[in-house]
Amino acid sequence: MTFAQSGLTRRQFSVGLVSLATATATRAMSETALPAIDTHAHVFRRGLKLAPGRRYAPDYDAPLSLYLEQLDYNGITNGVLVQPSFLGTDNSYLVECLKQTSARLRGIAVVDPNVSTEELRELDRAGVIGIRLNLVGRLLPDLAASEWRGLLANVKAMGWQVEIQRNASDLAALAPQLLDHGVTVVLDHYALPDPKLGVADPGFQSVLKLGATKNVWVKISAPYRNGPASESFANEAYPLLRNAYGLDRLLWGSDWPHTQFEATQSYAKNREFLDTLIVNKSERAQVLASPRQLFRF
């Protein structure tokens, strides 16, 4: 696929393509025989049915072929496709992409609480291994309601995870409710503390305590979604998360194609930041490999 065919603007990916051209496809694997897994990326194209009430929708394509190129250029063996919020509960494009990759990728779907058990099983057969609750700007769900109890019971029975995107102050209360249902919980993007407070956010401090449950994982992904001092925040947050959760419950994600941050971000830039965030090669390799069982690779 050519640059023009990808639908992405030259400004959005010029920085990334320069870095990608000099990257080696075996960088991560040269450090260890373990897999290197990207646990957070999105694929989409213009023309797909958009969800009503969406907060945002991109005006470009982020096709599967271009995402696979990012993996190859950056030495990443496997990836996880997360259903974008602007596509709602129509997971058909996600499923279509998963079926093309011979189990190299896994998926996180967005579903209606009243979804049928058979539909969940169909998603499972396609390579979906969890559901996403993108609750930014939305009311918190009543997890005690019958439809949520039924959905979470199915999620538990299938061994799926529940991935949540929400600010840390709400996660501190919401995550324990999910744990009470016996499901595995994954928190997006450093758990999104208040950007003004960073690691001092009481919500973030409460999220650190969830590490003791051993059933919560945190994605060290998209630091730029945590305010303008993103890199310094990540450097402060990482050792706290490592100590609270352990390396086996931290997950790296590229957040490709960095929706709403395309002009300043690229896949290579985010992969390279991981090298500065986790300087120790063995430790970094362990974080890149830790999603292996959780995502059924």
C-alpha positions in Angstrom: 0.0 0.0 0.0 1.3 3.4 -0.9 1.4 6.4 1.5 -1.4 8.1 -0.5 -3.6 4.9 -0.4 -3.3 4.8 3.4 -5.4 7.9 3.7 -3.1 9.4 6.4 -1.8 12.9 5.8 1.9 13.5 5.2 2.1 15.7 8.2 0.7 13.0 10.4 3.2 10.3 9.5 6.3 12.1 8.1 8.1 12.0 11.4 7.2 8.4 12.0 8.2 7.2 8.5 11.7 8.7 8.8 12.2 6.9 12.0 10.7 3.7 10.6 13.0 3.7 7.7 16.0 3.4 10.0 14.4 1.0 12.4 15.3 -2.7 12.2 12.6 -5.4 12.2 14.3 -7.5 14.8 15.1 -4.9 17.4 12.9 -6.2 20.1 13.6 -9.9 19.3 17.4 -9.3 19.3 17.1 -8.5 23.0 15.3 -11.7 24.0 13.6 -14.8 22.5 10.4 -13.7 24.2 7.5 -12.2 22.1 7.1 -8.4 21.9 3.4 -7.4 22.1 1.6 -4.2 21.4 -1.5 -4.3 23.5 -3.3 -1.2 22.2 -3.9 -0.1 18.7 -6.9 0.8 16.5 -7.7 0.1 12.8 -10.5 1.8 10.8 -11.3 3.3 7.5 -13.6 6.0 6.2 -17.0 4.8 5.2 -17.6 2.6 8.3 -20.8 3.2 10.2 -20.2 5.6 13.0 -21.7 5.4 16.4 -24.4 8.0 17.4 -23.2 10.4 20.1 -19.6 9.9 19.3 -17.1 12.5 20.6 -14.8 12.3 17.6 -14.3 10.6 14.3 -11.1 10.8 12.2 -11.1 11.9 8.6 -8.5 9.4 7.4 -7.9 5.6 7.1 -5.8 3.5 9.5 -5.9 0.2 7.7 -4.7 -3.2 8.9 -1.9 -3.3 6.3 -0.4 -0.1 7.6 -0.6 -1.3 11.2 1.1 -4.5 10.4 3.9 -2.5 8.8 4.4 -0.6 12.1 4.7 -4.0 13.9 7.3 -5.3 11.4 9.4 -2.2 11.3 9.6 -1.9 15.0 10.3 -5.6 15.8 6.9 -6.3 17.4 5.7 -9.8 17.1 2.0 -9.5 18.0 -0.7 -6.8 18.5 -4.1 -6.2 20.0 -6.7 -4.3 18.1 -9.1 -2.2 20.4 -12.5 -1.3 19.0 -12.5 2.5 18.5 -15.2 4.3 20.5 -16.5 6.1 17.4 -17.5 2.7 15.8 -19.6 1.8 18.8 -20.8 -1.8 19.1 -20.4 -2.7 15.4 -17.3 -4.9 15.7 -17.5 -6.2 12.1 -14.4 -4.4 10.8 -12.4 -5.5 13.9 -13.4 -9.1 13.3 -12.6 -8.9 9.6 -9.1 -7.7 10.4 -8.5 -10.4 13.0 -9.5 -13.1 10.6 -6.8 -11.9 8.1 -3.9 -12.2 10.5 -3.5 -15.9 11.4 -3.7 -15.3 15.1 -0.9 -12.7 15.1 -3.5 -10.2 16.5 -6.1 -10.3 19.2 -9.1 -8.0 19.7 -11.0 -6.1 22.4 -14.6 -5.5 21.4 -17.3 -3.0 22.5 -20.6 -4.6 23.1 -24.1 -3.7 24.3 -24.8 -5.0 27.9 -27.7 -7.0 26.4 -25.5 -8.8 23.8 -26.3 -12.5 23.4 -24.0 -15.3 24.6 -23.8 -16.6 21.1 -22.6 -13.3 19.7 -19.9 -13.2 22.4 -18.9 -16.8 21.4 -18.6 -15.7 17.8 -16.3 -12.9 18.8 -14.3 -15.3 20.9 -13.8 -17.6 17.9 -12.6 -14.7 15.8 -9.9 -13.8 18.3 -11.6 -11.3 20.6 -10.5 -11.8 24.2 -12.3 -9.0 26.1 -14.6 -6.0 26.1 -13.8 -2.4 26.4 -15.6 0.2 28.5 -14.6 3.6 27.2 -16.3 5.7 29.8 -14.6 9.1 29.1 -17.4 11.7 29.0 -20.0 9.1 29.8 -22.1 8.2 32.8 -20.7 5.3 34.9 -22.6 2.1 34.3 -24.7 0.5 37.0 -22.8 -2.8 37.3 -25.5 -4.2 39.7 -28.1 -4.0 36.9 -29.3 -7.4 35.6 -27.9 -6.8 32.0 -24.4 -6.0 33.4 -24.5 -8.9 35.8 -25.3 -11.2 32.9 -22.6 -9.7 30.6 -19.9 -9.9 33.3 -20.8 -13.5 34.1 -20.3 -14.4 30.4 -17.0 -12.4 30.4 -15.8 -14.4 33.4 -16.9 -17.7 32.0 -15.0 -17.2 28.8 -11.9 -16.0 30.6 -12.1 -12.6 29.0 -10.9 -9.2 30.3 -12.6 -5.9 30.9 -10.6 -3.0 29.7 -11.5 0.4 31.0 -10.7 3.9 29.9 -11.7 6.4 32.6 -10.0 8.9 34.9 -8.2 7.5 37.9 -10.5 9.0 40.5 -13.4 7.0 39.1 -11.4 3.9 38.4 -10.5 3.6 42.1 -14.2 2.9 42.8 -15.2 1.2 39.5 -12.4 -1.4 39.3 -13.2 -3.0 42.7 -16.8 -3.4 41.5 -15.7 -5.3 38.5 -13.3 -7.4 40.6 -16.3 -8.4 42.7 -17.8 -10.0 39.5 -14.6 -12.1 39.2 -13.4 -10.6 36.0 -9.9 -9.6 35.0 -9.5 -5.8 34.7 -7.1 -3.8 32.5 -6.7 0.0 32.9 -5.8 2.1 29.9 -3.1 4.8 29.6 -1.5 4.9 33.0 -5.1 5.0 34.5 -5.5 8.6 33.5 -4.8 10.6 36.6 -5.6 14.3 36.8 -3.0 15.9 34.6 -2.6 18.8 37.0 -1.8 16.4 39.9 0.0 13.6 38.1 1.2 10.8 40.4 0.0 12.9 43.4 -3.6 12.5 42.3 -5.4 10.6 45.1 -7.2 8.5 42.5 -3.9 7.4 41.0 -2.6 6.5 44.5 -5.8 4.4 45.0 -5.2 2.7 41.7 -1.7 1.8 42.9 -3.3 -0.2 45.7 -5.2 -2.3 43.2 -1.9 -4.0 42.4 -2.3 -6.1 45.5 -5.4 -7.8 44.0 -3.2 -9.5 41.3 -6.1 -9.4 38.9 -5.6 -5.9 37.5 -3.2 -4.9 34.7 -2.2 -1.4 33.7 -1.2 -0.2 30.2 1.8 2.1 30.1 0.5 3.5 26.8 -0.2 6.9 25.3 1.5 9.1 27.9 0.5 12.1 25.8 -3.1 11.6 26.9 -2.0 12.6 30.4 -1.3 16.2 29.8 1.5 18.4 28.4 4.2 17.1 30.9 3.5 13.6 29.6 7.0 12.2 29.5 8.0 13.5 32.9 4.7 12.1 34.2 5.4 8.7 32.7 8.9 8.6 34.2 7.4 9.3 37.6 4.5 6.9 37.2 6.4 3.9 35.8 8.5 3.0 38.9 5.4 3.4 41.1 3.3 1.1 38.9 6.2 -1.4 38.7 6.5 -1.6 42.4 2.7 -1.8 42.9 1.9 -4.3 40.2 5.1 -6.1 39.2 6.5 -6.3 35.7 4.1 -9.1 34.8 1.0 -6.9 35.1 2.3 -3.9 33.1 1.4 -3.8 29.4 2.9 -1.6 26.7 0.7 -0.2 24.0 1.5 2.0 21.0 -2.0 3.6 20.8 -1.5 3.7 17.0 -2.6 5.8 15.1 -2.7 8.2 18.0 -6.1 9.6 17.3 -6.3 13.4 17.9 -2.5 13.4 18.4 -1.4 12.3 14.9 0.5 15.5 14.2 3.0 15.0 17.1 3.0 11.2 17.5 4.2 8.1 15.6 4.6 4.4 16.2 8.3 4.6 16.2 8.4 7.6 18.6 6.3 5.7 21.1 8.3 2.5 20.8 11.5 4.4 21.2 10.1 6.2 24.3 9.7 2.8 25.9 13.5 2.4 25.6 14.1 5.5 27.6 11.3 4.7 30.1 12.6 1.2 30.8 16.4 1.4 30.3 17.1 -2.2 31.5 16.7 -4.4 28.5 15.7 -7.5 30.4 13.0 -5.6 32.3 11.8 -4.0 29.1 11.6 -7.4 27.3 9.6 -8.8 30.2 7.0 -6.0 29.9 6.7 -6.5 26.2 6.2 -10.2 26.7 4.0 -10.1 29.8 0.7 -9.9 27.8 1.3 -13.4 26.3 -1.0 -15.4 28.5 -3.5 -12.6 29.3 -4.1 -12.1 25.5 -3.8 -15.8 24.6 -0.8 -15.6 22.4 
